[in-house]
Amino acid sequence: MSISDWKRTIYAILALPACLGGPEVRRRLARRCLGAEPRRGAVLASAAAFPIAALIWFLVWRITTYGLFWDDATANESWGGPSLAGAWIVHFFCALGMAVPCMWLLRPLTRRQVRTP
């Protein structure tokens, strides 16, 4: 997972709403996030990439805030429990196992949305 993969997730989250903003908004977003020019009619690829990027950012948010949702009453039922540290580590690696393939899927979807030099 490189910085360009994270930029791709940001682009995938914002590309679908940017379609509503018009071609100038899409152009600025593609230049800023991917350093490329957007293609015309890439709405289908944007719609496919959006839920994948949303899942990645949900996983990041959920893992970083995992301790806020910790309940000692159900700690024994948690994966990696009964300690918060053990549960955090197990859930982190589960999320990582989901985020890496999702980022891999975003590569062709974002490539389909922009013109490569």
VMD Tcl script that draws the C-alpha trace (Angstrom):
set ca {
  {0.00 0.00 0.00}
  {1.70 3.11 -1.24}
  {0.71 6.76 -1.08}
  {-0.65 6.50 -4.63}
  {-3.05 3.77 -3.45}
  {-4.36 6.10 -0.74}
  {-4.70 8.90 -3.28}
  {-6.67 6.49 -5.46}
  {-9.08 5.82 -2.59}
  {-9.60 9.55 -2.07}
  {-10.17 10.01 -5.79}
  {-12.63 7.09 -5.91}
  {-14.66 8.55 -3.03}
  {-14.81 12.00 -4.61}
  {-15.07 11.11 -8.33}
  {-18.74 10.18 -8.30}
  {-19.88 13.41 -6.57}
  {-17.47 15.35 -8.83}
  {-19.41 14.10 -11.86}
  {-22.26 16.28 -10.63}
  {-19.93 19.27 -10.39}
  {-19.07 19.26 -14.05}
  {-15.96 18.71 -16.16}
  {-13.84 21.39 -14.46}
  {-14.36 19.85 -11.02}
  {-13.49 16.39 -12.36}
  {-10.40 17.78 -14.10}
  {-9.10 19.44 -10.93}
  {-9.77 16.34 -8.86}
  {-8.04 14.00 -11.33}
  {-5.03 16.31 -11.61}
  {-4.70 16.73 -7.86}
  {-5.17 13.08 -6.85}
  {-3.85 11.13 -9.83}
  {-1.87 13.63 -11.89}
  {-3.88 12.81 -15.02}
  {-6.73 14.09 -17.17}
  {-10.19 12.54 -16.71}
  {-11.88 10.58 -19.48}
  {-15.35 11.40 -20.70}
  {-18.15 9.09 -19.65}
  {-16.38 7.35 -16.79}
  {-19.46 7.48 -14.55}
  {-19.87 3.70 -14.54}
  {-16.30 3.16 -13.35}
  {-16.82 5.91 -10.75}
  {-19.97 4.20 -9.51}
  {-18.13 0.87 -9.23}
  {-15.13 2.39 -7.43}
  {-17.13 4.39 -4.89}
  {-18.35 1.53 -2.64}
  {-14.91 -0.11 -2.66}
  {-13.23 3.12 -1.53}
  {-16.01 3.70 1.01}
  {-15.33 0.24 2.47}
  {-11.61 1.02 2.79}
  {-12.25 4.29 4.60}
  {-14.87 2.63 6.84}
  {-12.32 -0.01 7.83}
  {-9.72 2.66 8.60}
  {-12.22 4.62 10.69}
  {-13.48 1.52 12.50}
  {-10.01 0.24 13.42}
  {-8.78 3.64 14.62}
  {-11.85 4.06 16.83}
  {-12.11 0.41 17.94}
  {-11.26 1.20 21.56}
  {-14.17 3.62 21.84}
  {-16.62 0.80 21.20}
  {-14.97 -1.65 23.58}
  {-17.29 -3.28 26.09}
  {-15.81 -5.32 28.95}
  {-19.04 -7.32 29.24}
  {-18.59 -8.81 25.76}
  {-14.78 -8.92 25.73}
  {-14.65 -12.73 25.92}
  {-16.73 -12.99 22.74}
  {-14.50 -10.64 20.74}
  {-11.96 -11.98 18.27}
  {-8.60 -11.62 19.95}
  {-10.22 -10.92 23.33}
  {-10.41 -10.76 26.29}
  {-7.90 -7.89 26.15}
  {-8.45 -4.72 24.13}
  {-4.93 -4.93 22.68}
  {-5.47 -8.49 21.43}
  {-8.83 -7.64 19.89}
  {-7.40 -4.52 18.28}
  {-4.53 -6.48 16.71}
  {-6.77 -9.26 15.37}
  {-9.28 -6.79 13.94}
  {-6.47 -4.72 12.43}
  {-5.12 -7.69 10.50}
  {-8.62 -8.69 9.37}
  {-9.20 -5.14 8.08}
  {-5.79 -5.14 6.42}
  {-6.67 -8.41 4.70}
  {-9.74 -6.70 3.27}
  {-8.19 -3.31 2.45}
  {-5.27 -4.61 0.40}
  {-7.42 -6.51 -2.16}
  {-9.83 -3.57 -2.29}
  {-6.96 -1.21 -3.13}
  {-5.84 -3.70 -5.75}
  {-9.33 -3.56 -7.29}
  {-9.27 0.25 -7.33}
  {-6.22 0.37 -9.59}
  {-7.96 -0.68 -12.82}
  {-11.15 1.17 -11.89}
  {-9.36 4.48 -11.43}
  {-7.18 3.84 -14.49}
  {-10.39 3.48 -16.48}
  {-11.49 6.95 -15.34}
  {-8.39 8.87 -16.44}
  {-6.15 9.13 -19.49}
  {-2.75 7.71 -18.77}
  {0.20 9.61 -20.24}
}
mol new
graphics top color blue
foreach p $ca { graphics top sphere $p radius 0.5 }
foreach p [lrange $ca 0 end-1] q [lrange $ca 1 end] { graphics top cylinder $p $q radius 0.2 }
display resetview
